[in-house]
Amino acid sequence: MKLGVVVVSIGVFVCGWAYYDQEAAVIVGNDNSREYSFGLARDEQMRQSNKGLPVPRIALCISGGGLRAMIGGLGFMQALDDLALLDCIYCICALSGSTWGVSSWLESRMSVAAYATYLKRQLQKGLLTDIVSENMVRELTKKVVSGQSISLDDIWGVLLAQKILVNLDKKHLTDITISNYRSGLIDGKVPLPIYTCVTPLVASAEGLRYEWVEWTPCAVRSSYLQTAIPLWSLGRHFQHGVSVDHLPVLSLSCAQGIWGSAMSGDIQDLLRDLQVTFTSEERTIVDIMHTIMHNTILDEMSQVRPLPASLPNWNYDFCDFPYCNQKALTFIDGAFLCNVPVVPALDPTRHIDIIIVVDLSLASDAALTLSYLERYAREHDFLFPVIDTSLLTKSCSVHKPAAGHQGPTLIYFPLIALTNYADGWDPQVATFTDTFNLTYTPEQFDLMYGIMYASCMNNKDVLESFIH
């Protein structure tokens, strides 16, 4: 076992070092110039896809909801692709389960339909079967050797990634990094992925509060912290606005665990129940997990989800920026604040004209969700449409800016039964659509995937009228 750890330790330093010689600097303010070149290339790509005609900038925002959100979001994306509209999407904002689908699809370099076919095969046994213990050992060892903190999100991310990632380059799973497909985005051939999570911060007058953090191939940004850093540098330690070490780029599996960490609250029980099928090495890993948790004093947040991810704070000791005295930041699932990731689409530097919301929440109070987003926009002087709550129960509703005002148009797709789909099958009452379900049979996959495909297709005239 000791020899194995040594070999793994050496291995983690052979890869993931593409940016080793680069010093990372904190990006101050709302500077989003790193996206500018992508924006020009994507605008041109969208124009070519629309027969040379200009296309409005469209943000596709897909909610969280575990595998339900991952599968349903991909179903909606395939419908867009079949309608030749996916090539007209500027960016895809994802949260929790939908981040798994978007990031894994991009990493696969497949069509949406081809990746979905792969995923359907993978999920019929469940996420917590056929565990490759070497992947988990490598990820934990890399963190230990690099002096980084370990959370259950690291383990959860490996469990996810070993089932949902297509490893075309035959790399070790944990060597697929969050910057892997950055070069493929430069030419604007695919929409810009914007992954979201939140960080809980203590404000003196307000108690615990959450603030949005977005991850793009260009940068990790927080408007509250008023700063950003290059994506590849997340995980490094910073001081006075520059990185002070040369740690490897975070694995994509680690990121997927953080983005969709609402599931990790139940991982102990799930793993404990499955230990009867584990090898002795896998049982050892689970025992280590329980020991880590047992010896940790859990705060209010970690009582909801044990050991949330903690990464170095890039604002540390940097002028008078928010939280400059705090060495680390906690990152948790964005669903703890709002299950619909519209906030990145409101950023005025992105010039978004149309926001398509695919809300795959169960028992969602759409009016409450959209009222939060409306309030957030107002507090930050962002433009937001007028929401007609009487329309929110429809399979598709359109919400425009007030008369005489500018701003994006919001097109809202909820997760509801459709009269022309599967005899009115209702995903809101089906037991397998539960957020914490980790297994989908092929039939269940087809139902969840198909209902959002049908929802998009049923309203193609609405979408096409705004895009073309």
C-alpha positions in Angstrom: 0.0 0.0 0.0 2.8 2.4 0.9 4.5 1.8 -2.5 1.2 2.4 -4.2 0.8 5.8 -2.5 4.4 6.8 -3.5 3.7 5.9 -7.1 0.4 7.9 -7.1 2.2 10.8 -5.4 4.8 10.9 -8.2 2.1 10.5 -10.8 0.1 13.5 -9.7 3.0 15.8 -10.2 3.6 14.6 -13.8 0.2 15.9 -15.0 -2.0 18.9 -14.3 1.0 21.3 -14.5 0.2 23.1 -17.7 0.3 26.5 -15.9 3.2 25.6 -13.5 5.5 28.5 -14.6 2.7 31.1 -14.6 2.0 33.4 -11.7 -1.7 34.1 -11.3 -2.8 37.7 -10.5 -6.1 38.7 -9.0 -8.4 40.5 -11.5 -9.9 43.6 -9.9 -13.5 44.9 -10.4 -16.0 43.9 -13.1 -13.3 43.4 -15.7 -14.6 40.7 -18.0 -12.3 41.4 -20.9 -11.1 37.7 -20.8 -14.4 36.8 -22.3 -14.3 39.5 -24.9 -12.5 37.5 -27.6 -14.7 34.5 -27.0 -17.8 36.8 -27.3 -16.6 38.0 -30.7 -15.9 34.5 -32.0 -19.2 33.2 -30.6 -21.2 36.0 -32.2 -19.7 35.2 -35.5 -20.3 31.5 -35.1 -24.0 32.2 -34.2 -24.3 34.6 -37.2 -23.0 31.9 -39.6 -25.5 29.4 -38.0 -28.3 31.8 -38.8 -27.6 32.2 -42.5 -25.4 35.2 -42.0 -28.0 37.1 -40.0 -27.2 38.6 -36.6 -28.5 36.6 -33.6 -29.4 38.0 -30.2 -27.3 36.9 -27.3 -29.2 34.1 -25.6 -28.4 32.6 -22.2 -29.7 29.1 -21.5 -30.1 28.7 -17.7 -30.7 25.2 -16.4 -31.6 24.6 -12.8 -30.3 22.1 -10.3 -31.9 18.8 -9.2 -29.4 16.0 -9.2 -29.6 13.4 -12.0 -33.1 14.7 -12.9 -31.6 18.1 -13.8 -28.7 16.5 -15.6 -31.0 14.3 -17.8 -33.8 16.8 -18.3 -31.3 19.6 -19.2 -29.6 17.4 -21.8 -33.1 16.5 -23.2 -33.9 20.2 -23.7 -30.4 20.8 -25.2 -30.9 18.0 -27.7 -34.2 19.5 -28.8 -32.4 22.8 -29.4 -29.8 21.0 -31.3 -32.4 19.2 -33.5 -34.0 22.6 -34.2 -30.6 24.0 -35.1 -30.9 26.5 -32.2 -28.2 25.2 -29.9 -25.7 26.9 -32.3 -27.5 30.1 -31.5 -27.0 29.9 -27.7 -24.3 32.3 -26.4 -23.8 30.8 -23.0 -25.2 28.0 -20.8 -25.5 28.8 -17.1 -25.7 25.7 -15.0 -26.2 24.8 -11.3 -25.8 21.6 -9.3 -27.0 18.6 -11.4 -27.1 20.5 -14.6 -23.3 21.3 -14.3 -22.6 17.6 -14.4 -24.4 17.4 -17.8 -23.0 20.5 -19.4 -19.4 19.9 -18.3 -19.4 16.2 -19.1 -21.0 16.8 -22.5 -18.3 19.4 -23.4 -15.5 17.2 -22.1 -16.9 14.3 -24.3 -16.7 16.3 -27.5 -19.7 14.3 -28.6 -23.1 15.5 -29.9 -25.7 15.9 -27.2 -27.6 12.9 -28.5 -24.5 10.7 -28.5 -23.4 11.7 -25.0 -27.0 11.0 -23.7 -26.8 7.5 -25.2 -23.6 6.9 -23.3 -25.0 8.4 -20.1 -28.1 6.2 -20.2 -26.0 3.1 -20.2 -23.9 4.4 -17.3 -26.8 5.3 -15.0 -28.8 2.1 -15.1 -26.5 0.5 -12.6 -26.4 3.6 -10.4 -23.6 6.0 -9.5 -22.3 4.0 -6.5 -21.5 0.8 -8.3 -18.3 -0.4 -10.0 -16.2 2.0 -8.0 -12.6 2.2 -9.1 -10.7 2.8 -5.9 -7.6 3.9 -7.6 -9.4 7.1 -8.8 -10.3 7.9 -5.3 -6.9 7.2 -3.9 -5.2 9.4 -6.6 -7.6 12.3 -6.0 -7.1 12.2 -2.2 -3.3 11.7 -2.5 -3.0 14.7 -4.9 -4.8 16.9 -2.4 -2.6 15.7 0.5 0.6 16.0 -1.4 -0.3 19.5 -2.5 -1.3 20.5 1.1 -4.9 21.2 0.1 -7.9 20.4 2.4 -10.0 17.4 1.7 -13.8 17.4 1.8 -16.5 14.9 1.0 -17.0 16.8 -2.2 -13.7 15.4 -3.5 -15.0 11.9 -2.9 -18.4 12.6 -4.2 -16.9 14.2 -7.3 -14.9 11.1 -8.1 -17.9 8.9 -7.7 -19.8 11.1 -10.1 -17.0 11.5 -12.7 -16.2 7.8 -13.0 -19.7 7.3 -14.3 -20.5 10.4 -16.3 -17.2 11.5 -17.8 -16.2 10.1 -21.2 -12.4 9.7 -21.0 -11.5 10.0 -24.7 -7.8 10.7 -24.1 -7.5 7.7 -21.8 -6.2 9.8 -19.0 -6.4 8.9 -15.3 -9.8 10.3 -14.3 -8.5 12.8 -11.8 -6.1 14.2 -14.5 -9.0 15.6 -16.4 -8.8 19.2 -15.2 -11.2 22.1 -15.2 -9.1 23.8 -17.9 -9.1 20.7 -20.2 -11.4 22.1 -22.9 -10.5 25.8 -22.6 -8.7 25.7 -25.9 -11.8 24.3 -27.7 -13.8 27.4 -26.7 -11.5 30.0 -28.1 -13.0 29.7 -31.6 -16.6 30.1 -30.3 -17.7 26.8 -31.7 -19.7 25.9 -28.5 -21.6 28.0 -26.0 -19.7 29.5 -23.1 -20.3 27.3 -20.0 -20.9 29.2 -16.8 -21.0 26.9 -13.7 -22.3 28.3 -10.4 -22.0 27.7 -6.7 -22.3 30.0 -3.7 -20.1 30.9 -0.7 -21.6 31.4 2.7 -20.2 34.7 4.2 -20.9 36.2 7.6 -22.1 39.8 7.3 -22.1 41.6 10.7 -25.6 43.0 10.5 -27.2 40.2 8.6 -25.8 37.0 9.9 -25.1 34.2 7.5 -25.5 35.1 3.8 -24.7 33.5 0.5 -23.0 35.1 -2.5 -22.8 33.8 -6.0 -19.5 32.5 -7.5 -19.3 31.7 -11.2 -16.7 29.5 -13.0 -16.1 30.0 -16.7 -13.1 28.7 -18.8 -11.8 32.3 -18.5 -12.1 33.0 -14.7 -13.7 32.3 -11.4 -15.5 35.5 -10.4 -17.5 36.8 -7.4 -19.2 40.2 -7.7 -19.4 40.4 -3.9 -15.7 39.9 -3.5 -15.2 42.4 -6.4 -12.4 40.2 -7.8 -11.7 37.2 -10.0 -8.8 34.9 -10.8 -7.9 32.7 -13.8 -9.8 29.4 -13.6 -6.6 27.4 -13.7 -5.3 29.1 -10.6 -8.3 28.2 -8.3 -6.8 26.2 -5.4 -3.6 28.1 -5.2 -2.8 30.3 -2.3 -2.8 34.0 -2.8 -1.3 36.9 -1.0 -1.3 40.6 -1.9 -3.1 39.8 -5.1 -0.7 37.2 -6.6 -0.4 33.5 -6.2 2.4 32.3 -3.9 2.6 28.6 -5.0 2.4 26.5 -8.1 -0.3 23.9 -7.3 -1.8 21.8 -10.1 -5.0 22.7 -11.8 -8.1 21.3 -10.0 -9.6 18.1 -11.4 -12.9 18.3 -13.2 -14.2 15.6 -10.8 -13.4 17.9 -7.8 -15.3 20.8 -9.5 -18.3 18.6 -10.2 -18.4 17.5 -6.6 -18.4 21.1 -5.4 -21.0 22.3 -8.0 -23.4 19.5 -7.1 -22.6 19.1 -3.5 -26.2 19.1 -2.2 -26.1 15.3 -2.7 -23.0 14.8 -0.4 -25.0 15.2 2.7 -26.2 11.6 2.3 -23.0 10.1 1.0 -22.0 8.5 4.4 -25.2 6.5 4.6 -25.2 5.6 0.9 -21.6 4.3 1.1 -22.2 2.5 4.4 -25.2 0.6 2.9 -23.1 -0.4 -0.1 -20.0 -1.6 1.9 -21.1 -5.2 1.6 -20.1 -5.0 -2.1 -16.8 -3.2 -1.6 -13.3 -4.7 -1.7 -11.1 -4.3 1.4 -9.4 -1.3 -0.2 -12.7 0.4 -0.8 -13.8 -0.2 2.7 -10.6 1.3 4.0 -11.3 4.5 2.0 -14.8 4.7 3.5 -13.4 4.2 7.0 -11.0 7.1 6.4 -14.0 9.3 5.3 -15.9 8.5 8.5 -12.8 9.2 10.6 -12.3 12.6 8.9 -15.9 13.5 9.7 -15.8 12.2 13.2 -12.8 14.3 14.1 -14.2 17.5 12.6 -16.2 20.1 14.4 -19.1 20.8 12.1 -20.5 24.3 11.9 -24.1 25.2 11.0 -23.5 24.7 7.2 -21.8 21.4 7.6 -24.6 20.1 9.7 -26.6 20.3 6.5 -23.8 18.9 4.4 -20.7 17.5 6.1 -17.4 18.9 5.3 -18.1 21.4 2.5 -15.3 22.2 0.1 -12.8 24.8 1.3 -10.4 26.6 -1.1 -7.8 29.3 -0.6 -9.3 32.9 -0.7 -7.7 34.9 -3.5 -8.6 38.1 -1.7 -6.4 37.2 1.3 -4.3 40.1 2.4 -5.2 42.0 -0.7 -5.8 45.7 0.0 -9.2 46.3 1.6 -11.3 44.0 -0.6 -14.1 42.0 1.1 -12.9 39.2 3.2 -9.2 40.0 2.8 -8.6 38.7 6.4 -10.0 35.3 5.6 -7.6 32.6 4.4 -10.1 30.3 2.9 -13.6 30.3 1.3 -16.2 27.6 1.5 -18.0 26.7 -1.7 -21.4 25.0 -1.6 -24.2 24.0 -4.0 -25.9 27.1 -5.4 -29.3 25.5 -4.8 -28.9 26.6 -1.1 -29.5 30.2 -2.4 -31.6 29.8 -5.5 -32.0 26.7 -7.7 -32.1 28.7 -11.0 -28.7 30.2 -12.2 -29.9 33.3 -13.9 -27.6 35.7 -12.1 -24.6 35.3 -14.5 -27.0 36.1 -17.4 -27.8 39.4 -15.7 -24.2 40.6 -15.9 -24.3 43.7 -18.1 -20.9 42.9 -19.6 -22.4 39.9 -21.3 -25.1 41.9 -23.1 -27.7 39.1 -22.9 -30.9 39.7 -24.8 -32.9 36.6 -24.1 -32.8 34.3 -21.0 -34.2 30.8 -21.5 -34.9 29.2 -18.1 -35.3 25.5 -17.8 -36.5 25.0 -14.3 -36.3 21.3 -13.3 -37.1 21.8 -9.7 -39.6 19.6 -7.9 -42.5 21.4 -6.3 -41.0 24.7 -7.3 -42.5 28.0 -6.3 -41.6 29.7 -9.6 -43.0 33.0 -8.4 -40.8 33.0 -5.3 -37.7 32.0 -7.4 -38.2 34.7 -10.0 -39.1 37.3 -7.3 -35.7 36.6 -5.7 -34.0 37.1 -9.1 -36.0 40.3 -9.7 -35.0 41.6 -6.3 -31.3 40.7 -6.9 -31.4 42.5 -10.2 -32.9 45.6 -8.7 -30.3 45.7 -5.8 -27.5 45.4 -8.3 -29.0 47.8 -10.9 -29.4 45.0 -13.4 -32.1 45.0 -16.0 -34.9 42.4 -15.5 -38.2 41.7 -17.2 -41.7 42.0 -15.6 -42.8 38.6 -14.4 -46.5 37.7 -15.0 -47.0 35.1 -12.3 -50.3 34.0 -13.9 -48.4 32.5 -16.8 -45.9 30.4 -14.7 -48.0 27.2 -14.7 -47.9 26.9 -18.5 -45.4 24.7 -20.2 -43.8 27.9 -21.6 -44.3 31.5 -20.7 -42.7 34.7 -22.0 -41.9 37.7 -19.8 -40.8 40.9 -21.4 -39.4 44.2 -20.1 -41.9 46.9 -19.1 -43.2 49.1 -21.9 -40.6 51.7 -22.8 -37.9 49.9 -20.9 -34.8 47.9 -22.0 -33.7 44.6 -20.7 -33.7 40.9 -21.5 -36.8 38.8 -22.3 -37.2 35.7 -20.1 -38.7 32.5 -21.5 -39.6 30.1 -18.7 -40.0 26.3 -19.0 -41.1 24.5 -15.8 -41.0 20.8 -15.2 -44.7 19.8 -15.5 -46.8 17.1 -17.1 -47.6 17.5 -20.8 -50.9 16.4 -22.2 -49.3 15.1 -25.4 -46.4 13.2 -23.7 -46.5 9.7 -22.1 -50.2 9.9 -21.3 -49.7 13.0 -19.2 -46.9 11.4 -17.1 -46.2 13.8 -14.2 -42.5 14.1 -13.1 -43.5 16.0 -10.0 -45.1 12.9 -8.4 -42.8 10.1 -9.9 -40.7 8.6 -7.1 -37.6 8.1 -9.3 -37.3 11.8 -10.1 -36.3 12.6 -6.5 -33.1 14.6 -6.3 -31.3 12.0 -4.2 -32.0 9.1 -6.6 -28.7 7.8 -8.0 -30.0 5.2 -10.4 -32.1 5.6 -13.6 -33.3 2.6 -15.6 -33.3 3.2 -19.4 -37.1 3.6 -19.3 -36.9 6.2 -16.5 -34.1 8.0 -18.3 -36.1 8.2 -21.5 -39.1 9.6 -19.6 -37.1 12.3 -18.0 -35.0 13.1 -21.0 -38.1 13.0 -23.3 -40.4 15.3 -21.4 -38.0 18.2 -21.6 -37.3 17.4 -25.3 -41.0 17.5 -25.9 -41.5 20.7 -23.9 -38.9 22.4 -26.1 -40.4 21.0 -29.3 -43.9 21.9 -28.3 -42.8 25.5 -28.1 -40.4 25.7 -31.0 -42.4 28.5 -32.6 -41.9 30.7 -29.6 -38.2 30.1 -29.5 -37.7 30.5 -33.2 -39.6 33.8 -33.2 -37.1 35.3 -30.8 -34.0 33.8 -32.3 -34.5 34.1 -36.0 
